[in-house]
């Protein structure tokens, strides 16, 4: 071998491993990356839903205790009527914003 030739010719193994690496990169970009993104979206969605359920539950419990102790002491039924009315209004607003099945697409 001459010392003038600094770069060597790629042999069969280098070519095979290079093409195998390119194929794996394409599989990763086209198949695995969308699956990972979908999995993260589902996982973070569940976390957000559970956190919001806990937050709303703690908020309602705190408001009921606040109303029972400071505002309507001795008249707990009034607290439950207010919480029920707020829940009813929230449910009606959500129900009003719904769309029929054929218009969801």
C-alpha positions as CSV (number, residue, x, y, z in Angstrom):
1,X,0.0,0.0,0.0
2,X,1.2,3.5,-0.7
3,X,1.2,6.2,1.9
4,X,-0.2,8.7,-0.6
5,X,-3.6,7.0,-0.5
6,X,-5.0,8.1,2.9
7,X,-8.6,7.1,2.4
8,X,-9.4,3.5,1.9
9,X,-12.0,2.0,-0.4
10,X,-15.1,0.9,1.6
11,X,-15.3,-2.9,1.6
12,X,-18.4,-5.1,1.6
13,X,-18.9,-5.0,5.4
14,X,-18.8,-1.2,5.5
15,X,-21.3,-1.0,2.6
16,X,-23.6,-3.6,4.2
17,X,-23.6,-1.9,7.6
18,X,-24.1,1.5,6.1
19,X,-27.2,0.4,4.2
20,X,-28.5,-1.5,7.2
21,X,-28.0,1.7,9.3
22,X,-29.9,3.7,6.7
23,X,-32.8,1.2,6.7
24,X,-33.0,1.3,10.5
25,X,-33.1,5.1,10.5
26,X,-35.9,5.1,8.0
27,X,-37.9,2.5,10.0
28,X,-37.3,4.6,13.1
29,X,-38.4,7.8,11.5
30,X,-41.5,6.4,9.7
31,X,-42.8,3.8,12.2
32,X,-41.3,4.2,15.7
33,X,-41.3,8.0,16.1
34,X,-45.1,8.3,15.4
35,X,-45.8,5.5,17.8
36,X,-43.7,7.1,20.5
37,X,-45.4,10.5,20.0
38,X,-48.8,8.9,20.2
39,X,-47.9,7.0,23.3
40,X,-46.6,10.2,25.0
41,X,-49.8,12.0,24.0
42,X,-52.0,9.3,25.5
43,X,-49.9,9.1,28.7
44,X,-49.8,12.9,29.2
45,X,-53.6,13.1,28.4
46,X,-54.3,10.6,31.2
47,X,-52.1,12.4,33.6
48,X,-53.9,15.8,32.8
49,X,-57.3,14.2,33.1
50,X,-56.6,12.6,36.5
51,X,-55.0,15.8,37.8
52,X,-58.0,17.9,36.7
53,X,-60.3,15.4,38.4
54,X,-58.4,15.7,41.6
55,X,-58.2,19.5,41.4
56,X,-61.9,19.9,40.8
57,X,-62.8,17.4,43.6
58,X,-60.6,19.3,46.1
59,X,-62.1,22.6,45.0
60,X,-65.6,21.4,45.4
61,X,-64.9,19.8,48.8
62,X,-63.1,23.0,50.0
63,X,-66.0,25.2,48.8
64,X,-68.6,23.0,50.5
65,X,-66.6,23.1,53.8
66,X,-66.2,26.9,53.5
67,X,-69.9,27.5,52.9
68,X,-70.9,25.1,55.6
69,X,-68.7,26.7,58.2
70,X,-68.7,30.4,57.4
71,X,-71.6,31.3,55.3
72,X,-74.5,28.9,56.0
73,X,-73.8,27.4,59.4
74,X,-76.8,25.3,60.4
75,X,-78.3,25.4,56.9
76,X,-76.2,22.8,55.1
77,X,-79.1,22.2,52.7
78,X,-78.4,25.6,51.2
79,X,-74.8,24.7,50.5
80,X,-75.9,21.5,48.7
81,X,-78.5,23.5,46.8
82,X,-75.9,26.0,45.6
83,X,-73.4,23.2,44.6
84,X,-76.2,21.4,42.8
85,X,-77.2,24.5,41.0
86,X,-73.7,25.3,39.9
87,X,-73.3,21.6,38.7
88,X,-76.5,21.8,36.8
89,X,-75.6,25.0,35.1
90,X,-72.1,23.6,34.1
91,X,-73.8,20.4,32.8
92,X,-76.3,22.5,30.7
93,X,-73.5,24.5,29.3
94,X,-71.6,21.4,28.3
95,X,-74.7,19.8,26.9
96,X,-75.5,22.9,24.9
97,X,-72.0,22.9,23.3
98,X,-72.3,19.3,22.1
99,X,-72.7,18.5,18.4
100,X,-74.7,15.8,16.7
101,X,-72.8,12.6,15.7
102,X,-72.9,13.3,11.9
103,X,-71.4,16.8,12.3
104,X,-68.3,15.6,14.4
105,X,-66.2,14.7,11.4
